[in-house]
């Protein structure tokens, strides 16, 4: 009893210290739930994913406080908001851990937020302990083909996958053959590089989504949470998807369903999977007898996909057309030597086609004493095979812009910084073409 009173007084004192930083109501809600979340994950981690280790984690609000647990070396000026909970400025974090922003209008219940934080904690475990996990390459996503036949078969494939989990058990063998045949058919359409992208994304995200799903199942306590679980985690796998920009998100759910099927049929599969070095899909298929079979008539799936895939492709064409209609001087940079790729924002890079990428937030290139940086400025790159190998760039500047200085292209404002040696200049009507070193 005396220990309990001490803890109450200690936490109350620490909250007073934290309140000096002016916590809002929403901050207090998530801070008060942290201790319960910590207790929850420590009680289920070995049940959900045997051997999973819990790293540091942080609940934060953009432009607000950051609450950190398991920080290995908290700064000396960190305030405590409870036993093991530190309050830091976001600029002080420096944390190789899980982060989740509660200042987003995404969560109808507290459990949804903390389930996502458990998801992120599994990614921390993957990075720190699972060394042979095959990660997806964002460059492959940007050039993933928007093929309507592939998309139509994939839609049917995902419906079969869901049936493997919640459908008639008597049809399991039939459905596993259909699922395998769909993947094999799509392999012949999009090639191994693109199918391997899907498999890698499933391998990384499927287990993390599995942890998120299990947290929701084990700790749901609101009337609407059962419906939420079905809609978010199960129905999402069969929602239509026809453009590459939604492909990775879909892989979260196809990976999750494969994990759920494994758990339904096989005990303690998790450690064996991580030790195997296989893609999740390869490991999944290795556990069930399967063979090629005859697919049903999928013409309705393909016809629907043809319409919506073309719509997605047209959006890319429209975006490029809008780019080329800008006023001002069009600047084209052709590179004599492929420049070093220094950085870009994959979430805001749009593949117009297999060789043309529209960047809207970040692109950085360099080569010896040459450099260019675009920040929050539209620029189109022409690539050779992969996004890292840029052949040319195009963008627009004001008609009054000055950018020539002796043998160098030099231009700088708050969005653009270019300094590159010129080999040749061709001036056209409202256009400059530079051959750069």
BALO-928395 format. One record per residue (C-alpha): x, y, z. Coordinates in steps of 0.02 Angstrom, whole numbers, always signed. Each point is the difference from the previous one (the first is absolute). Layout:
BEGIN
> X;Y;Z
...
//
This chain:
BEGIN
> +0;+0;+0
> +140;+121;+45
> +87;-42;-166
> -163;+33;-93
> -19;+170;+83
> +180;+42;-42
> -30;-41;-183
> -158;+107;-5
> +90;+147;+79
> +152;-23;-114
> -104;-5;-160
> -105;+148;+56
> +158;+100;+35
> +75;-45;-168
> -161;+46;-92
> +6;+170;+85
> +176;+21;-67
> -57;-50;-175
> -152;+113;+7
> +120;+144;+15
> +28;-34;-186
> -189;+22;-29
> -74;-166;-50
> -164;+5;-95
> -144;-117;+33
> +50;-119;-138
> +178;-7;+66
> -64;-53;+171
> -111;-135;-77
> +144;-87;-88
> +123;+28;+143
> -121;-82;+122
> -15;-151;-116
> +187;-33;-17
> +23;-102;+158
> -146;-112;-48
> +72;-22;-175
> +168;-50;+74
> -83;-129;+111
> -103;-65;-146
> +143;-28;-122
> +111;-82;+129
> -141;-120;+41
> -35;-51;-182
> +163;+18;-96
> +53;-182;+22
> -175;-61;-37
> -15;+105;-158
> +180;-14;-63
> +110;-116;+105
> +172;+76;+29
> -51;+178;-45
> +98;+130;+96
> -74;+169;+45
> +109;+149;-46
> -22;+185;+38
> -164;+80;-50
> -70;+175;-10
> -175;+74;+1
> +4;+175;-69
> -105;+139;-73
> +70;+103;-143
> +57;+167;+73
> -43;-67;+172
> +78;-111;+133
> +86;-168;-25
> -22;-136;+132
> +137;-131;-4
> +17;-170;+83
> +156;-111;+1
> +113;+144;-55
> +176;-71;+20
> +82;+167;+44
> -130;+134;+41
> +68;+178;-5
> +44;+74;+170
> -135;+133;-17
> -138;-127;-41
> -152;+14;+113
> -83;-156;+70
> -187;-24;-20
> -9;-166;+91
> +116;-144;+35
> +107;-26;-154
> -96;+130;-103
> +100;+150;-60
> -64;+159;-79
> +115;+70;-134
> -2;+131;-134
> -14;-84;-170
> +166;+79;-50
> +81;-95;+145
> -62;-174;-44
> +144;-77;-98
> -89;-165;+26
> +18;-164;-95
> -172;-55;+52
> -185;-3;-41
> -93;+163;-24
> -184;+39;-24
> -87;+168;-12
> -162;+9;+98
> -38;+174;-68
> -83;-73;-155
> -190;-19;-18
> +18;-185;-43
> -41;-89;+161
> -177;-23;+63
> +64;-95;+152
> +161;+4;+102
> +29;-184;-39
> +16;+37;-187
> +142;+120;+36
> +93;-118;+116
> -26;-148;-118
> +93;+101;-133
> +138;+39;+124
> +19;-188;+32
> +12;-20;-190
> +142;+126;-3
> +86;-87;+145
> +5;-159;-103
> +91;+96;-137
> +129;+53;+130
> +21;-183;+48
> +21;-46;-184
> +134;+133;-29
> +99;-45;+155
> -12;-189;+5
> -60;-77;-165
> +151;+18;-111
> -54;-109;-147
> -169;+82;-28
> -23;+54;-181
> -57;+181;-10
> -95;+77;-145
> +91;+122;-115
> -99;+160;-27
> +82;+21;-171
> -88;-158;-57
> -168;+68;+55
> +21;+158;-104
> +19;-102;-160
> -123;-139;+44
> -105;-26;-158
> -181;+59;+1
> -61;-149;-100
> -188;-28;-2
> +11;-190;-21
> +116;-13;+150
> -114;+114;+101
> -156;-100;-44
> +79;-167;+48
> +69;+77;+159
> -174;+56;+53
> -65;-179;-17
> +157;-67;+86
> -31;+111;+151
> -179;-60;+14
> +62;-180;-1
> +129;+43;+133
> -135;+66;+115
> -102;-158;-31
> +150;-102;+56
> -13;+86;+168
> -186;+15;+31
> -83;-107;-134
> -60;-180;-3
> +140;-112;+70
> -54;-137;-121
> +55;+111;-145
> +171;+41;+74
> +98;-114;-117
> -95;+63;-151
> +28;+180;+50
> +186;-20;+38
> +21;-68;-177
> -95;+149;-72
> +103;+122;+102
> +164;-81;-56
> -57;-4;-182
> -47;+185;+4
> +173;+47;+64
> +82;-111;-128
> -104;+77;-140
> +43;+176;+56
> +184;-47;+4
> -11;-32;-187
> -78;+172;-26
> +103;+117;+110
> +162;-98;+25
> +94;-57;+154
> +68;+173;+48
> -174;+72;+21
> -77;-152;+84
> +150;-5;+117
> -39;+180;+47
> -171;-57;+60
> +76;-148;+93
> +128;+110;+87
> -130;+128;+55
> -109;-143;+66
> +148;-73;+94
> +38;+163;+91
> -175;+67;+27
> -101;-160;+20
> +77;-45;+170
> -15;+179;+63
> -183;+7;-54
> -25;-169;+85
> +62;+77;+164
> -116;+149;-25
> -149;-114;-36
> +33;-110;+151
> +13;+151;+116
> -170;+59;-60
> -76;-173;+21
> +70;-25;+174
> -40;+172;+71
> -157;+55;-93
> -123;+73;+125
> -114;+113;-100
> -161;-55;-88
> +61;+57;-172
> +173;-79;+9
> -51;-171;-66
> -72;+81;-155
> +155;+108;-15
> +112;-155;+7
> -95;-87;-139
> -6;+153;-112
> +180;+55;+23
> +93;-164;+6
> -107;-122;-100
> -111;+97;-121
> +146;+112;-50
> +83;-146;-90
> -142;-10;-126
> -27;+186;-28
> +37;+39;-183
> +172;+71;-40
> +59;+41;-176
> +146;+121;+15
> +177;-27;+60
> -13;+138;+130
> -116;-112;+103
> +96;-162;-28
> +109;+5;+155
> -148;+37;+114
> -88;-152;-73
> +153;-109;+39
> -23;+40;+185
> -165;-93;-4
> +48;-144;-115
> +150;-29;+115
> -112;+8;+153
> -124;-128;-67
> +141;-122;-39
> +61;+20;+180
> -176;-30;+67
> -19;-158;-105
> +168;-65;+61
> -53;+29;+181
> -164;-90;-31
> +87;-157;-61
> +178;-2;+70
> +67;+26;+176
> +151;+112;+33
> +33;+38;-183
> +65;+176;+32
> +178;-40;+52
> +17;-131;-136
> -52;+127;-131
> +126;+131;+55
> +138;-131;+8
> -41;-67;-173
> +58;+150;-102
> -150;-28;-116
> -129;+124;-56
> -158;-17;+103
> -94;-62;-153
> +130;-134;-33
> -5;-56;+181
> -190;+2;-2
> -12;-109;-155
> +132;-120;+68
> -119;-44;+142
> -147;-53;-109
> -11;-122;-145
> -36;+96;-159
> +1;-24;-187
> -47;+93;-157
> -183;-10;-46
> -120;+73;-128
> -60;+174;+43
> -184;+43;-27
> -54;+127;-130
> +70;+166;+64
> -61;+107;-145
> -111;+106;+113
> +148;+36;+115
> +111;+44;-148
> -132;+110;-83
> -28;+99;+159
> +187;+13;+28
> +29;+62;-178
> -114;+149;+30
> +70;+51;+169
> +182;-36;-42
> -13;+112;-153
> -77;+133;+111
> +151;-12;+117
> +121;+10;-147
> -92;+152;-69
> +24;+91;+165
> +188;-17;-22
> -13;+66;-178
> -103;+148;+61
> +127;+41;+135
> +140;+4;-129
> -105;+107;-115
> -32;+123;+141
> +187;+5;+35
> +41;+40;-181
> -131;+140;-9
> +90;+106;+129
> +48;+177;-47
> +182;+54;-12
> +160;-73;-69
> +11;-187;-15
> +171;-60;+57
> +62;-170;-58
> +157;-75;+77
> +82;-144;-93
> +138;-86;+99
> +157;-58;-89
> +40;-111;+150
> -135;-76;+109
> -5;+108;+157
> +10;-68;+176
> -173;-19;+75
> +0;+92;+168
> -181;-5;+54
> -185;+9;-41
> -170;-16;+82
> -73;-168;-56
> -172;+41;+69
> -14;+150;-116
> +84;-67;-157
> -123;-51;-135
> +48;-118;-140
> -84;+68;-155
> +61;-151;-96
> +146;-122;+11
> +129;+134;-41
> -75;+165;+62
> -15;+54;+182
> -84;+158;+65
> +78;+62;+162
> -96;+130;+100
> +87;+13;+170
> +183;-53;-7
> +137;-48;-122
> +188;+13;+29
> +139;-46;-122
> +188;+27;-1
> +158;-38;-96
> +174;+54;+56
> -13;+189;+25
> -174;+9;-77
> -166;-4;+92
> -184;+34;-15
> -137;-1;+133
> -187;+21;-28
> -113;+24;+151
> -189;+15;-20
> +23;+34;-184
> -62;-101;-149
> +134;-84;-104
> -13;-146;-122
> +139;-128;-15
> +30;-117;-146
> +76;-161;+64
> +90;-152;-67
> -71;-162;+72
> -5;+60;+182
> -37;+164;+86
> +181;+16;+59
> +65;+13;-179
> -54;+171;-65
> +32;+48;-180
> -81;+172;-1
> -107;+122;+99
> -126;+132;-52
> -78;+142;+99
> -59;+179;-22
> +72;+167;+53
> -61;+179;-17
> +35;+83;-168
> +105;+128;+93
> +111;-129;+84
> +188;+16;-9
> +95;-164;+8
> +157;+8;-109
> +170;+43;+73
> +150;-37;-110
> +0;-190;-26
> -122;-40;+141
> -186;-10;+24
> -32;+91;+164
> -171;+36;+72
> -55;+17;+181
> -157;+48;+93
> -90;-76;+150
> -67;-147;-106
> +145;-34;-120
> +189;-6;+17
> +97;-44;-159
> +185;+14;-35
> +60;-112;-143
> +133;+10;-136
> -68;+23;-176
> +68;-88;-155
> -124;+71;-126
> -151;+116;-7
> -141;+0;-130
> -124;+144;+9
> -172;-25;-74
> -168;+91;+10
> -37;+17;+186
> +119;-145;+31
> +181;-35;+46
> +82;-170;-21
> +161;-25;+98
> +122;-143;-23
> +78;-14;+173
> +161;-80;+56
//
